[in-house]
Amino acid sequence: MLSQLEKTRQQVAGKHPAVDAWLDARQELLIDYLHLAGIGRHRTTLPPCQEVQAFCQRLMDYICAGHFEIYDQVVSAFEQASGRSLSLANRIIPRIQLTTELALQFNDKYAEVDEDGLLELDTDLEQLGLGLEERFRQEDRLVKVLRVLDELT
């Protein structure tokens, strides 16, 4: 996921400051996710509740930035360009919304968790990871279309 993020970042770097900041936030979210899930290292204990709660906050910040800042900007660019691009955005955003529901469920379960509430964390992180992977794939599609629209103007 990090290598795909870098490809996306290279395609739009410097053209849209809000998108650049959003992709930086995605990188931070991914790093936190990998750390929390214990990917790349052997984890023998569950992470502290504070780490899980901090991750939930970063997850919600990222989700909100996408929905309330980035997607609106991208859809506006699509509307100015052509109906075909807008149609593509209207197909992609509902797919992203499905992953939003998964993130919200994760947040509802873990945002105020205590030690006893972490028993299903690994399973839930695995499901969230799959959802994030799909979300990032769909968001990258939006960003790529935005890049193409930039080249046309």
GUVONU-200834 format. One line per field, with one value per atom (N, C-alpha, C): residue number from 1; residue in three letters; atom name; x, z, y. Coordinates in nm, 4 decimals, decimal comma. Example, Ala and Ser with C-alpha at 12.3 -4.5 7.8 and 13.67 -1.06 7.14 Angstrom:
<recs>
num = 1:1:1:2:2:2
residuo = ALA:ALA:ALA:SER:SER:SER
atomo = N:CA:C:N:CA:C
east = 1,3190:1,2300:1,3200:1,2850:1,3670:1,2900
up = 0,7800:0,7800:0,7800:0,7080:0,7140:0,7870
north = -0,5690:-0,4500:-0,3300:-0,2250:-0,1060:0,0030
</recs>
This chain:
<recs>
num = 1:1:1:2:2:2:3:3:3:4:4:4:5:5:5:6:6:6:7:7:7:8:8:8:9:9:9:10:10:10:11:11:11:12:12:12:13:13:13:14:14:14:15:15:15:16:16:16:17:17:17:18:18:18:19:19:19:20:20:20:21:21:21:22:22:22:23:23:23:24:24:24:25:25:25:26:26:26:27:27:27:28:28:28:29:29:29:30:30:30:31:31:31:32:32:32:33:33:33:34:34:34:35:35:35:36:36:36:37:37:37:38:38:38:39:39:39:40:40:40:41:41:41:42:42:42:43:43:43:44:44:44:45:45:45:46:46:46:47:47:47:48:48:48:49:49:49:50:50:50:51:51:51:52:52:52:53:53:53:54:54:54:55:55:55:56:56:56:57:57:57:58:58:58:59:59:59:60:60:60:61:61:61:62:62:62:63:63:63:64:64:64:65:65:65:66:66:66:67:67:67:68:68:68:69:69:69:70:70:70:71:71:71:72:72:72:73:73:73:74:74:74:75:75:75:76:76:76:77:77:77:78:78:78:79:79:79:80:80:80:81:81:81:82:82:82:83:83:83:84:84:84:85:85:85:86:86:86:87:87:87:88:88:88:89:89:89:90:90:90:91:91:91:92:92:92:93:93:93:94:94:94:95:95:95:96:96:96:97:97:97:98:98:98:99:99:99:100:100:100:101:101:101:102:102:102:103:103:103:104:104:104:105:105:105:106:106:106:107:107:107:108:108:108:109:109:109:110:110:110:111:111:111:112:112:112:113:113:113:114:114:114:115:115:115:116:116:116:117:117:117:118:118:118:119:119:119:120:120:120:121:121:121:122:122:122:123:123:123:124:124:124:125:125:125:126:126:126:127:127:127:128:128:128:129:129:129:130:130:130:131:131:131:132:132:132:133:133:133:134:134:134:135:135:135:136:136:136:137:137:137:138:138:138:139:139:139:140:140:140:141:141:141:142:142:142:143:143:143:144:144:144:145:145:145:146:146:146:147:147:147:148:148:148:149:149:149:150:150:150:151:151:151:152:152:152:153:153:153
residuo = MET:MET:MET:LEU:LEU:LEU:SER:SER:SER:GLN:GLN:GLN:LEU:LEU:LEU:GLU:GLU:GLU:LYS:LYS:LYS:THR:THR:THR:ARG:ARG:ARG:GLN:GLN:GLN:GLN:GLN:GLN:VAL:VAL:VAL:ALA:ALA:ALA:GLY:GLY:GLY:LYS:LYS:LYS:HIS:HIS:HIS:PRO:PRO:PRO:ALA:ALA:ALA:VAL:VAL:VAL:ASP:ASP:ASP:ALA:ALA:ALA:TRP:TRP:TRP:LEU:LEU:LEU:ASP:ASP:ASP:ALA:ALA:ALA:ARG:ARG:ARG:GLN:GLN:GLN:GLU:GLU:GLU:LEU:LEU:LEU:LEU:LEU:LEU:ILE:ILE:ILE:ASP:ASP:ASP:TYR:TYR:TYR:LEU:LEU:LEU:HIS:HIS:HIS:LEU:LEU:LEU:ALA:ALA:ALA:GLY:GLY:GLY:ILE:ILE:ILE:GLY:GLY:GLY:ARG:ARG:ARG:HIS:HIS:HIS:ARG:ARG:ARG:THR:THR:THR:THR:THR:THR:LEU:LEU:LEU:PRO:PRO:PRO:PRO:PRO:PRO:CYS:CYS:CYS:GLN:GLN:GLN:GLU:GLU:GLU:VAL:VAL:VAL:GLN:GLN:GLN:ALA:ALA:ALA:PHE:PHE:PHE:CYS:CYS:CYS:GLN:GLN:GLN:ARG:ARG:ARG:LEU:LEU:LEU:MET:MET:MET:ASP:ASP:ASP:TYR:TYR:TYR:ILE:ILE:ILE:CYS:CYS:CYS:ALA:ALA:ALA:GLY:GLY:GLY:HIS:HIS:HIS:PHE:PHE:PHE:GLU:GLU:GLU:ILE:ILE:ILE:TYR:TYR:TYR:ASP:ASP:ASP:GLN:GLN:GLN:VAL:VAL:VAL:VAL:VAL:VAL:SER:SER:SER:ALA:ALA:ALA:PHE:PHE:PHE:GLU:GLU:GLU:GLN:GLN:GLN:ALA:ALA:ALA:SER:SER:SER:GLY:GLY:GLY:ARG:ARG:ARG:SER:SER:SER:LEU:LEU:LEU:SER:SER:SER:LEU:LEU:LEU:ALA:ALA:ALA:ASN:ASN:ASN:ARG:ARG:ARG:ILE:ILE:ILE:ILE:ILE:ILE:PRO:PRO:PRO:ARG:ARG:ARG:ILE:ILE:ILE:GLN:GLN:GLN:LEU:LEU:LEU:THR:THR:THR:THR:THR:THR:GLU:GLU:GLU:LEU:LEU:LEU:ALA:ALA:ALA:LEU:LEU:LEU:GLN:GLN:GLN:PHE:PHE:PHE:ASN:ASN:ASN:ASP:ASP:ASP:LYS:LYS:LYS:TYR:TYR:TYR:ALA:ALA:ALA:GLU:GLU:GLU:VAL:VAL:VAL:ASP:ASP:ASP:GLU:GLU:GLU:ASP:ASP:ASP:GLY:GLY:GLY:LEU:LEU:LEU:LEU:LEU:LEU:GLU:GLU:GLU:LEU:LEU:LEU:ASP:ASP:ASP:THR:THR:THR:ASP:ASP:ASP:LEU:LEU:LEU:GLU:GLU:GLU:GLN:GLN:GLN:LEU:LEU:LEU:GLY:GLY:GLY:LEU:LEU:LEU:GLY:GLY:GLY:LEU:LEU:LEU:GLU:GLU:GLU:GLU:GLU:GLU:ARG:ARG:ARG:PHE:PHE:PHE:ARG:ARG:ARG:GLN:GLN:GLN:GLU:GLU:GLU:ASP:ASP:ASP:ARG:ARG:ARG:LEU:LEU:LEU:VAL:VAL:VAL:LYS:LYS:LYS:VAL:VAL:VAL:LEU:LEU:LEU:ARG:ARG:ARG:VAL:VAL:VAL:LEU:LEU:LEU:ASP:ASP:ASP:GLU:GLU:GLU:LEU:LEU:LEU:THR:THR:THR
atomo = N:CA:C:N:CA:C:N:CA:C:N:CA:C:N:CA:C:N:CA:C:N:CA:C:N:CA:C:N:CA:C:N:CA:C:N:CA:C:N:CA:C:N:CA:C:N:CA:C:N:CA:C:N:CA:C:N:CA:C:N:CA:C:N:CA:C:N:CA:C:N:CA:C:N:CA:C:N:CA:C:N:CA:C:N:CA:C:N:CA:C:N:CA:C:N:CA:C:N:CA:C:N:CA:C:N:CA:C:N:CA:C:N:CA:C:N:CA:C:N:CA:C:N:CA:C:N:CA:C:N:CA:C:N:CA:C:N:CA:C:N:CA:C:N:CA:C:N:CA:C:N:CA:C:N:CA:C:N:CA:C:N:CA:C:N:CA:C:N:CA:C:N:CA:C:N:CA:C:N:CA:C:N:CA:C:N:CA:C:N:CA:C:N:CA:C:N:CA:C:N:CA:C:N:CA:C:N:CA:C:N:CA:C:N:CA:C:N:CA:C:N:CA:C:N:CA:C:N:CA:C:N:CA:C:N:CA:C:N:CA:C:N:CA:C:N:CA:C:N:CA:C:N:CA:C:N:CA:C:N:CA:C:N:CA:C:N:CA:C:N:CA:C:N:CA:C:N:CA:C:N:CA:C:N:CA:C:N:CA:C:N:CA:C:N:CA:C:N:CA:C:N:CA:C:N:CA:C:N:CA:C:N:CA:C:N:CA:C:N:CA:C:N:CA:C:N:CA:C:N:CA:C:N:CA:C:N:CA:C:N:CA:C:N:CA:C:N:CA:C:N:CA:C:N:CA:C:N:CA:C:N:CA:C:N:CA:C:N:CA:C:N:CA:C:N:CA:C:N:CA:C:N:CA:C:N:CA:C:N:CA:C:N:CA:C:N:CA:C:N:CA:C:N:CA:C:N:CA:C:N:CA:C:N:CA:C:N:CA:C:N:CA:C:N:CA:C:N:CA:C:N:CA:C:N:CA:C:N:CA:C:N:CA:C:N:CA:C:N:CA:C:N:CA:C:N:CA:C:N:CA:C:N:CA:C:N:CA:C:N:CA:C:N:CA:C:N:CA:C:N:CA:C:N:CA:C:N:CA:C:N:CA:C:N:CA:C:N:CA:C:N:CA:C:N:CA:C:N:CA:C:N:CA:C:N:CA:C:N:CA:C:N:CA:C:N:CA:C:N:CA:C:N:CA:C
east = 0,0817:0,0000:0,0866:0,2000:0,2868:0,3500:0,3843:0,4438:0,3414:0,2181:0,1125:0,0873:0,0938:0,0778:0,1852:0,3077:0,4167:0,3954:0,3441:0,3137:0,2067:0,1046:-0,0035:0,0494:0,1300:0,1859:0,2699:0,3484:0,4319:0,3478:0,2325:0,1479:0,0851:0,0598:-0,0119:0,0662:0,1891:0,2670:0,2688:0,2334:0,2431:0,1291:0,0407:-0,0676:-0,1888:-0,2099:-0,3244:-0,2760:-0,2476:-0,1949:-0,2832:-0,4142:-0,5028:-0,4860:-0,4699:-0,4493:-0,3136:-0,2124:-0,0801:-0,0879:-0,1546:-0,1679:-0,2469:-0,3485:-0,4315:-0,3515:-0,2670:-0,1828:-0,0784:-0,0293:0,0604:-0,0126:-0,1386:-0,2188:-0,2416:-0,2587:-0,2749:-0,1494:-0,0338:0,0909:0,1022:0,0707:0,0752:-0,0241:-0,1430:-0,2429:-0,1921:-0,1332:-0,0799:0,0312:0,1195:0,2281:0,1709:0,0739:0,0086:-0,0609:-0,1280:-0,1977:-0,0980:0,0102:0,1101:0,1704:0,1959:0,2500:0,1482:0,0251:-0,0788:-0,1054:-0,1062:-0,1340:-0,0132:0,1023:0,2214:0,2798:0,2457:0,2971:0,4417:0,5280:0,6692:0,7505:0,6831:0,7520:0,6673:0,7285:0,6565:0,5977:0,4692:0,4004:0,3500:0,3859:0,3442:0,2329:0,2090:0,1017:0,0177:-0,0999:-0,1858:-0,1303:-0,1517:-0,1018:-0,1772:-0,1175:-0,1875:-0,3141:-0,4113:-0,5387:-0,5168:-0,4213:-0,3962:-0,3539:-0,2765:-0,2352:-0,3552:-0,4415:-0,5616:-0,6506:-0,6676:-0,7505:-0,6906:-0,5597:-0,4935:-0,5097:-0,5005:-0,5225:-0,6647:-0,7608:-0,9007:-0,9175:-0,8545:-0,8646:-0,8040:-0,6886:-0,6237:-0,7100:-0,7692:-0,8570:-0,9759:-1,0383:-1,1541:-1,1131:-0,9971:-0,9482:-0,9286:-0,8721:-0,8482:-0,9804:-1,0720:-1,2025:-1,2742:-1,2751:-1,3430:-1,2777:-1,1469:-1,0781:-1,1169:-1,1250:-1,1655:-1,3051:-1,3985:-1,5393:-1,5710:-1,5093:-1,5505:-1,4554:-1,3424:-1,2489:-1,2128:-1,1578:-1,0994:-1,2041:-1,3014:-1,3980:-1,4744:-1,5101:-1,5797:-1,4931:-1,3660:-1,2721:-1,2606:-1,2499:-1,2357:-1,3638:-1,4793:-1,6061:-1,6244:-1,5843:-1,5937:-1,5081:-1,3887:-1,3020:-1,3647:-1,4272:-1,4932:-1,6092:-1,6873:-1,8034:-1,7610:-1,6508:-1,6015:-1,5477:-1,5023:-1,4390:-1,5395:-1,6164:-1,7106:-1,8027:-1,9147:-2,0101:-1,9558:-1,8709:-1,8144:-1,7301:-1,6483:-1,5666:-1,6534:-1,7583:-1,8489:-1,9174:-1,9531:-2,0135:-1,9178:-1,7902:-1,6904:-1,6838:-1,6818:-1,6789:-1,8024:-1,9161:-2,0401:-2,0418:-1,9582:-1,9452:-1,8427:-1,7395:-1,6314:-1,6709:-1,7314:-1,7596:-1,8497:-1,9528:-2,0292:-1,9443:-1,8457:-1,7559:-1,6714:-1,6301:-1,5543:-1,6430:-1,7688:-1,8627:-1,8766:-1,8716:-1,8783:-1,7622:-1,6452:-1,5299:-1,5392:-1,6087:-1,6306:-1,7114:-1,8124:-1,8946:-1,8095:-1,7188:-1,6301:-1,5407:-1,4870:-1,4020:-1,4814:-1,6044:-1,6883:-1,7203:-1,7458:-1,7717:-1,6490:-1,5313:-1,4074:-1,3922:-1,4132:-1,4010:-1,5010:-1,6243:-1,7262:-1,6846:-1,6191:-1,5814:-1,4560:-1,3614:-1,2303:-1,1914:-1,2678:-1,2291:-1,2173:-1,2958:-1,2921:-1,2735:-1,1944:-1,1761:-1,0911:-1,1161:-1,0286:-0,9601:-0,8745:-0,7956:-0,8824:-0,9973:-1,0838:-1,1492:-1,1545:-1,2197:-1,1303:-1,0070:-0,9112:-0,9035:-0,9872:-0,9754:-0,9940:-1,0751:-1,0998:-1,0219:-0,9272:-0,8557:-0,7870:-0,7160:-0,6425:-0,7355:-0,8462:-0,9437:-1,0034:-1,0370:-1,0962:-0,9957:-0,8698:-0,7666:-0,7481:-0,7563:-0,7441:-0,8565:-0,9783:-1,0925:-1,0803:-1,0383:-1,0186:-0,9107:-0,8042:-0,6960:-0,7447:-0,8298:-0,8866:-0,9731:-1,0504:-1,1335:-1,0504:-0,9441:-0,8570:-0,7892:-0,7486:-0,6856:-0,7814:-0,9062:-1,0064:-1,0316:-1,0419:-1,0644:-0,9518:-0,8287:-0,7143:-0,7124:-0,7504:-0,7561:-0,8583:-0,9738:-1,0776:-1,0377:-0,9799:-0,9346:-0,8272:-0,7393:-0,6351:-0,6955:-0,8044:-0,8737:-0,9225:-0,9783:-1,0224:-0,9047:-0,7960:-0,6789:-0,6205:-0,6204:-0,5668:-0,6516:-0,7813:-0,8679:-0,8436:-0,8237:-0,7928:-0,6637:-0,5652:-0,4388:-0,4623:-0,5430:-0,5733:-0,6461:-0,7391:-0,8114:-0,7151:-0,6191:-0,5189:-0,4401:-0,4069:-0,3281:-0,4091:-0,5404:-0,6253:-0,6472:-0,6285:-0,6534:-0,5272
up = 0,0000:0,0000:0,0000:0,0677:0,0709:-0,0650:-0,1385:-0,2711:-0,3679:-0,3599:-0,4450:-0,4084:-0,2814:-0,2364:-0,2986:-0,3009:-0,3578:-0,5069:-0,5793:-0,7217:-0,7402:-0,6599:-0,6685:-0,6352:-0,5328:-0,4915:-0,6040:-0,6715:-0,7807:-0,8963:-0,9190:-1,0306:-1,0108:-0,8857:-0,8616:-0,7765:-0,7454:-0,6544:-0,6990:-0,6059:-0,6282:-0,7037:-0,7615:-0,8421:-0,7579:-0,6517:-0,5633:-0,4190:-0,3535:-0,2154:-0,1205:-0,1341:-0,0451:-0,0673:-0,1919:-0,2223:-0,1689:-0,1840:-0,1296:0,0212:0,0927:0,2379:0,2740:0,1954:0,2187:0,1988:0,0963:0,0733:0,1841:0,2373:0,3530:0,4722:0,4913:0,6003:0,5791:0,4532:0,4244:0,4639:0,4331:0,4690:0,6205:0,6948:0,8406:0,8914:0,8328:0,8709:0,8429:0,7278:0,6922:0,7873:0,8189:0,9113:1,0470:1,0941:1,2218:1,2132:1,1010:1,0837:1,0889:1,0137:1,0095:1,1482:1,2195:1,3551:1,4475:1,4431:1,5300:1,5009:1,3731:1,3334:1,3534:1,3814:1,4020:1,2733:1,1621:1,0323:1,0191:0,9821:0,9669:1,0933:1,1987:1,3224:1,3955:1,4837:1,5600:1,6851:1,6973:1,8123:1,9011:2,0274:2,1196:2,2130:2,2207:2,3050:2,2253:2,2740:2,2107:2,2390:2,1478:2,1699:2,2838:2,3404:2,4467:2,3929:2,4796:2,4415:2,3823:2,4365:2,3888:2,2421:2,2004:2,0600:1,9704:2,0155:1,9383:1,9267:2,0359:2,0346:1,9456:1,9503:1,8646:1,7171:1,6876:1,5504:1,5059:1,5923:1,5583:1,5239:1,5993:1,5719:1,4363:1,4067:1,2767:1,1628:1,1847:1,0854:1,0568:1,1604:1,1417:1,0751:1,1113:1,0468:0,8968:0,8616:0,7209:0,6452:0,7037:0,6411:0,6193:0,7209:0,7106:0,6063:0,6016:0,5019:0,3613:0,3403:0,2089:0,1729:0,2619:0,2318:0,2274:0,3140:0,3261:0,2611:0,2111:0,1457:0,0057:-0,0004:-0,1251:-0,2281:-0,1899:-0,2886:-0,3517:-0,2712:-0,3268:-0,4293:-0,3981:-0,4904:-0,6199:-0,6081:-0,7260:-0,8097:-0,7453:-0,8178:-0,8896:-0,8270:-0,8931:-1,0192:-1,0107:-1,1286:-1,2367:-1,1966:-1,2926:-1,3611:-1,2824:-1,3377:-1,4428:-1,4194:-1,5135:-1,6413:-1,6308:-1,7454:-1,8385:-1,7833:-1,8690:-1,7869:-1,8444:-1,7795:-1,7604:-1,8513:-1,8415:-1,7148:-1,6868:-1,5666:-1,4428:-1,4454:-1,3312:-1,3098:-1,4175:-1,4084:-1,3395:-1,3739:-1,3108:-1,1607:-1,1250:-0,9835:-0,9120:-0,9775:-0,9157:-0,9002:-0,9744:-0,9564:-0,8483:-0,8369:-0,7420:-0,5989:-0,5795:-0,4443:-0,3650:-0,4238:-0,3447:-0,2997:-0,3793:-0,3377:-0,2186:-0,2212:-0,1086:0,0152:-0,0039:0,1088:0,1822:0,1101:0,1751:0,2725:0,2330:0,3222:0,4385:0,4175:0,5266:0,6372:0,5992:0,6985:0,7822:0,7177:0,7885:0,8867:0,8429:0,9303:1,0483:1,0236:1,1311:1,2339:1,1862:1,2778:1,3638:1,3006:1,3747:1,4805:1,4410:1,5343:1,6497:1,6173:1,7219:1,8252:1,7788:1,8677:1,9495:1,8909:1,9541:1,9979:1,9665:2,0002:2,1502:2,2269:2,3729:2,4410:2,3810:2,4270:2,5541:2,6334:2,7462:2,7162:2,8049:2,7826:2,7473:2,8109:2,7875:2,6498:2,5898:2,4600:2,3411:2,3661:2,2568:2,2071:2,2589:2,2266:2,0778:2,0078:1,8655:1,7764:1,8350:1,7607:1,6357:1,6465:1,5299:1,4139:1,4449:1,3414:1,2805:1,3648:1,3154:1,2363:1,2776:1,2005:1,0631:1,0566:0,9273:0,8332:0,8851:0,8036:0,7640:0,8581:0,8276:0,7220:0,7317:0,6331:0,4922:0,4795:0,3482:0,2985:0,3885:0,3516:0,3120:0,3865:0,3533:0,2186:0,1924:0,0634:-0,0518:-0,0384:-0,1415:-0,1493:-0,0354:-0,0325:-0,1055:-0,0738:-0,1363:-0,2869:-0,3281:-0,4718:-0,5411:-0,4803:-0,5395:-0,5341:-0,4231:-0,4142:-0,5177:-0,5395:-0,6415:-0,7807:-0,8048:-0,9332:-0,9493:-0,8428:-0,8478:-0,8750:-0,8048:-0,8190:-0,9598:-1,0162:-1,1518:-1,2544:-1,2364:-1,3282:-1,3113:-1,1901:-1,1648:-1,2375:-1,2345:-1,3050:-1,4546:-1,5113:-1,6543:-1,6870:-1,6025:-1,6250:-1,6200:-1,5304:-1,5219:-1,6519:-1,7084:-1,8321:-1,9504:-1,9457:-2,0544:-2,0487:-1,9324:-1,9186:-1,9237
north = -0,1191:0,0000:0,1262:0,1200:0,2374:0,2647:0,1589:0,1815:0,2397:0,1955:0,2524:0,3977:0,4287:0,5672:0,6554:0,6059:0,6857:0,7106:0,6123:0,6312:0,7383:0,7315:0,8302:0,9689:0,9772:1,1056:1,1670:1,0868:1,1367:1,1903:1,1320:1,1733:1,3101:1,3491:1,4750:1,5739:1,5436:1,6270:1,7732:1,8605:2,0034:2,0679:1,9907:2,0476:2,0854:2,0132:2,0359:2,0235:2,1353:2,1290:2,0485:2,0584:1,9826:1,8322:1,7916:1,6495:1,6050:1,6893:1,6556:1,6322:1,7220:1,7088:1,5835:1,5557:1,4375:1,3094:1,3068:1,1893:1,1750:1,2866:1,2802:1,2183:1,2590:1,2031:1,0535:1,0129:0,8695:0,7937:0,8491:0,7825:0,7656:0,8699:0,8609:0,7563:0,7533:0,6542:0,5127:0,4931:0,3608:0,3167:0,4074:0,3740:0,3351:0,4122:0,3782:0,2433:0,2181:0,0906:-0,0259:-0,0151:-0,1221:-0,1464:-0,0399:-0,0520:-0,1196:-0,0730:-0,1269:-0,2744:-0,3087:-0,4472:-0,5385:-0,4789:-0,5600:-0,6132:-0,5521:-0,5965:-0,5509:-0,6430:-0,6120:-0,6374:-0,6746:-0,7086:-0,8127:-0,8833:-0,9848:-0,9196:-0,9259:-0,8669:-0,9797:-0,9753:-1,0814:-1,0368:-0,9060:-0,8550:-0,7565:-0,7319:-0,6326:-0,4933:-0,4012:-0,2650:-0,1972:-0,0944:-0,0211:0,0459:0,0604:0,1229:0,2621:0,3364:0,4722:0,4724:0,3731:0,3639:0,3350:0,2481:0,2147:0,3378:0,4092:0,5292:0,6376:0,6554:0,7546:0,7168:0,5875:0,5418:0,5724:0,5484:0,5775:0,7250:0,8124:0,9555:0,9901:0,9326:0,9584:0,9028:0,7865:0,7256:0,8166:0,8676:0,9561:1,0878:1,1404:1,2627:1,2402:1,1258:1,0948:1,0781:1,0041:0,9809:1,1144:1,1981:1,3280:1,4176:1,4198:1,5023:1,4582:1,3293:1,2798:1,3252:1,3011:1,3306:1,4797:1,5570:1,6968:1,7960:1,7491:1,8390:1,7891:1,6723:1,6243:1,5853:1,5031:1,4555:1,5706:1,6707:1,7871:1,8590:1,8739:1,9391:1,8592:1,7298:1,6440:1,6467:1,6365:1,6380:1,7715:1,8808:2,0117:2,0154:1,9619:1,9563:1,8693:1,7586:1,6713:1,7432:1,8156:1,8861:1,9882:2,0530:2,1528:2,0888:1,9660:1,9014:1,8345:1,7415:1,6698:1,5819:1,5486:1,4597:1,3201:1,2765:1,1413:1,1271:1,2274:1,2234:1,2255:1,3075:1,3151:1,1802:1,1133:0,9815:0,8837:0,8927:0,8075:0,8363:0,9636:1,0006:0,9462:0,9533:0,9042:0,7528:0,6822:0,5368:0,5035:0,5865:0,5577:0,5935:0,7079:0,7558:0,6603:0,5983:0,4994:0,3802:0,3427:0,2342:0,2776:0,4028:0,4561:0,4606:0,4967:0,5067:0,3734:0,2642:0,1327:0,1138:0,1605:0,1473:0,2456:0,3557:0,4506:0,3844:0,3096:0,2396:0,1443:0,0743:-0,0182:0,0585:0,1718:0,2533:0,3087:0,3504:0,4021:0,2934:0,1724:0,0609:0,0318:0,0343:0,0123:0,1208:0,2448:0,3565:0,3447:0,3105:0,2953:0,1901:0,0875:-0,0226:0,0091:0,0862:0,0994:0,2405:0,3412:0,4789:0,5026:0,4313:0,4476:0,3126:0,2292:0,0922:0,0859:-0,0168:-0,0474:-0,1805:-0,2226:-0,3449:-0,4656:-0,4796:-0,5952:-0,5914:-0,4740:-0,4604:-0,4869:-0,5267:-0,5471:-0,6919:-0,7785:-0,9208:-0,9512:-0,8747:-0,8981:-0,8017:-0,7288:-0,6242:-0,6778:-0,7872:-0,8375:-0,8722:-0,9378:-0,9727:-0,8465:-0,7509:-0,6261:-0,5437:-0,5444:-0,4742:-0,5374:-0,6681:-0,7364:-0,6942:-0,6914:-0,6485:-0,5017:-0,4184:-0,2774:-0,2601:-0,3366:-0,3283:-0,3580:-0,4584:-0,4902:-0,3743:-0,3165:-0,2028:-0,0820:-0,0561:0,0573:0,0365:-0,0863:-0,1154:-0,0841:-0,1244:-0,0946:0,0560:0,1208:0,2655:0,3380:0,3030:0,3699:0,3455:0,2268:0,1961:0,2870:0,3026:0,3879:0,5361:0,5781:0,7168:0,7455:0,6497:0,6678:0,6818:0,6128:0,6296:0,7733:0,8294:0,9693:1,0626:1,0400:1,1263:1,1153:0,9945:0,9773:1,0510:1,0475:1,1215:1,2709:1,3149:1,4556:1,4949:1,4073:1,4333:1,4462:1,3582:1,3646:1,4946:1,5338:1,6596:1,7789:1,7723:1,8802:1,8905:1,7765:1,7757:1,8298:1,8148:1,8630:2,0139:2,0718:2,2157:2,2964
</recs>
